Amino acid sequence: MDVWSTAGGAPLQTLVGHTDGVTALVLSAGGQRLYSGSYDNTVCVWSTADGVPLQMLQGHTDGVFALALSADGQLLYSGSLDYTVRVWSTADGAPLQTLQGHTGGVVALALSADGQRLYSGSGDTTVRVWSTADGALLQTLKVHTGGVRALTLSADGQRLYSGARDNTVRLW
């Protein structure tokens, strides 16, 4: 994985640690940690100061395609082709919870601004809404006819947008 200057040109640094392609990235709010998901079924935690891999989070049984970080930086969410979302402590990398219910790979994640809801998009054509407090499934949104590939929330958290392989973007 290469780190590039926004001014363009050559990469500033190459981070080496995964054994297969990198599919997802999220940076901590302070910029000290970078999290990467990979086809190798892992999430790697990197120090951005020196590019050293700090931890390798293992538990998924298929590629990790989506990452989301809580606003306070204490929780990391990873979505995988193994149909699950895993919740990790960023303090020590401990697995805290596994959210199950999708029947296709989870390839998109979004967190509400208040951190109380997690949205997961899947190849099963659904968006699932989870409580971050206890991992309970709150709602399943199904109108797409193709796998959900992208999710984003409006700044005020009142609108969810989902993009899918059915060539549509839905507003919720």
C-alpha positions as CSV (number, residue, x, y, z in Angstrom):
1,M,0.0,0.0,0.0
2,D,1.5,3.4,-1.0
3,V,1.2,6.7,0.8
4,W,1.1,9.6,-1.7
5,S,1.5,13.3,-1.3
6,T,-1.6,15.2,-2.3
7,A,0.7,17.4,-4.4
8,G,1.2,14.4,-6.7
9,G,4.3,12.7,-7.9
10,A,5.9,9.6,-6.3
11,P,4.7,7.8,-3.2
12,L,6.1,9.0,0.1
13,Q,6.0,5.6,1.7
14,T,5.0,2.0,1.0
15,L,3.3,0.1,3.8
16,V,3.8,-3.6,3.7
17,G,2.0,-6.1,5.8
18,H,-1.0,-7.6,4.0
19,T,-0.6,-10.8,2.0
20,D,-3.3,-9.9,-0.5
21,G,-5.0,-6.9,-2.1
22,V,-6.1,-3.9,0.1
23,T,-9.8,-3.2,-0.3
24,A,-10.7,-0.6,2.4
25,L,-9.0,2.3,4.3
26,V,-10.0,4.5,7.2
27,L,-7.9,7.1,9.0
28,S,-8.3,8.0,12.7
29,A,-9.6,11.6,13.4
30,G,-6.2,12.7,14.7
31,G,-4.4,11.0,11.8
32,Q,-2.1,8.8,14.0
33,R,-3.6,5.5,12.9
34,L,-4.5,4.1,9.5
35,Y,-6.7,1.0,9.3
36,S,-6.7,-1.2,6.2
37,G,-8.9,-4.1,5.2
38,S,-7.8,-6.8,2.8
39,Y,-8.7,-9.8,0.7
40,D,-6.4,-11.6,3.2
41,N,-9.3,-11.5,5.7
42,T,-7.6,-9.1,8.1
43,V,-7.6,-5.5,9.2
44,C,-4.1,-4.0,9.7
45,V,-3.5,-1.1,12.1
46,W,-0.7,1.2,11.0
47,S,1.2,4.0,12.7
48,T,1.1,6.9,10.3
49,A,4.2,8.4,11.9
50,D,6.5,5.6,10.6
51,G,4.3,3.2,8.6
52,V,4.9,0.4,11.0
53,P,2.1,-2.2,11.3
54,L,1.0,-2.2,14.9
55,Q,-1.6,-4.9,14.9
56,M,-3.3,-7.4,12.6
57,L,-6.9,-8.0,13.5
58,Q,-8.0,-11.5,12.7
59,G,-11.4,-13.1,12.8
60,H,-13.1,-12.6,9.5
61,T,-13.2,-15.7,7.3
62,D,-13.3,-13.8,4.0
63,G,-12.0,-10.5,2.6
64,V,-12.6,-7.3,4.5
65,F,-14.3,-4.7,2.1
66,A,-15.6,-2.0,4.4
67,L,-14.3,-0.1,7.4
68,A,-15.8,2.6,9.7
69,L,-14.4,4.3,12.8
70,S,-16.5,5.7,15.6
71,A,-16.3,9.5,16.1
72,D,-14.4,9.1,19.4
73,G,-12.0,6.6,17.7
74,Q,-12.7,3.9,20.2
75,L,-14.5,1.4,18.0
76,L,-13.7,0.1,14.5
77,Y,-16.3,-1.7,12.4
78,S,-15.3,-4.0,9.6
79,G,-17.6,-5.5,6.9
80,S,-16.6,-8.7,5.2
81,L,-17.5,-11.0,2.3
82,D,-18.1,-13.6,5.1
83,Y,-21.5,-11.8,5.6
84,T,-20.6,-10.3,9.0
85,V,-19.7,-7.0,10.6
86,R,-17.2,-7.2,13.3
87,V,-16.7,-4.6,16.1
88,W,-13.2,-4.1,17.4
89,S,-11.7,-2.1,20.3
90,T,-9.1,0.3,18.9
91,A,-7.4,0.4,22.3
92,D,-6.2,-3.2,22.2
93,G,-7.6,-4.7,19.0
94,A,-9.9,-7.0,20.9
95,P,-13.0,-8.3,19.0
96,L,-16.1,-7.1,20.9
97,Q,-19.0,-8.2,18.8
98,T,-20.0,-9.9,15.5
99,L,-23.1,-8.6,13.8
100,Q,-24.8,-11.3,11.7
101,G,-27.9,-11.3,9.5
102,H,-26.7,-10.5,6.0
103,T,-26.9,-13.3,3.4
104,G,-24.3,-11.7,1.2
105,G,-20.9,-10.0,1.6
106,V,-20.9,-6.7,3.5
107,V,-19.1,-4.2,1.3
108,A,-20.3,-0.8,2.6
109,L,-20.6,0.8,6.1
110,A,-21.7,4.1,7.5
111,L,-22.1,5.4,11.0
112,S,-24.6,8.0,12.2
113,A,-23.3,11.3,13.3
114,D,-24.3,10.6,16.9
115,G,-22.7,7.1,16.7
116,Q,-25.8,5.3,17.8
117,R,-26.5,3.6,14.5
118,L,-24.4,1.6,12.1
119,Y,-25.6,1.0,8.5
120,S,-24.3,-2.0,6.5
121,G,-24.8,-2.6,2.8
122,S,-24.5,-6.0,1.3
123,G,-24.6,-8.1,-1.9
124,D,-27.9,-9.5,-0.5
125,T,-29.5,-6.2,-1.8
126,T,-30.3,-4.9,1.7
127,V,-29.2,-2.2,4.0
128,R,-29.3,-3.2,7.7
129,V,-29.5,-0.7,10.5
130,W,-27.8,-1.8,13.8
131,S,-27.8,-0.3,17.3
132,T,-24.2,0.4,18.2
133,A,-25.1,0.2,21.9
134,D,-25.9,-3.5,21.8
135,G,-25.6,-4.7,18.2
136,A,-29.3,-5.3,17.8
137,L,-30.7,-5.3,14.3
138,L,-33.1,-2.4,14.2
139,Q,-34.3,-2.5,10.6
140,T,-33.7,-4.1,7.2
141,L,-34.1,-1.8,4.2
142,K,-34.9,-3.6,1.0
143,V,-35.8,-1.9,-2.3
144,H,-32.6,-2.4,-4.3
145,T,-32.6,-5.2,-6.8
146,G,-28.8,-5.4,-6.9
147,G,-26.2,-5.6,-4.3
148,V,-25.7,-2.5,-2.2
149,R,-22.1,-1.2,-2.8
150,A,-22.0,2.3,-1.3
151,L,-23.5,4.1,1.7
152,T,-23.2,7.7,3.0
153,L,-25.1,9.9,5.4
154,S,-26.0,13.5,5.2
155,A,-24.1,15.8,7.6
156,D,-27.2,16.2,9.8
157,G,-27.7,12.4,9.9
158,Q,-31.3,12.7,8.6
159,R,-30.7,11.1,5.2
160,L,-29.1,7.9,4.2
161,Y,-28.0,7.4,0.6
162,S,-27.4,3.9,-0.8
163,G,-25.9,3.0,-4.2
164,A,-26.3,-0.4,-5.7
165,R,-25.6,-2.7,-8.7
166,D,-29.1,-2.0,-9.9
167,N,-27.8,1.3,-11.2
168,T,-29.7,3.4,-8.6
169,V,-29.0,5.6,-5.7
170,R,-31.8,5.5,-3.0
171,L,-32.5,8.2,-0.5
172,W,-33.8,7.0,2.9
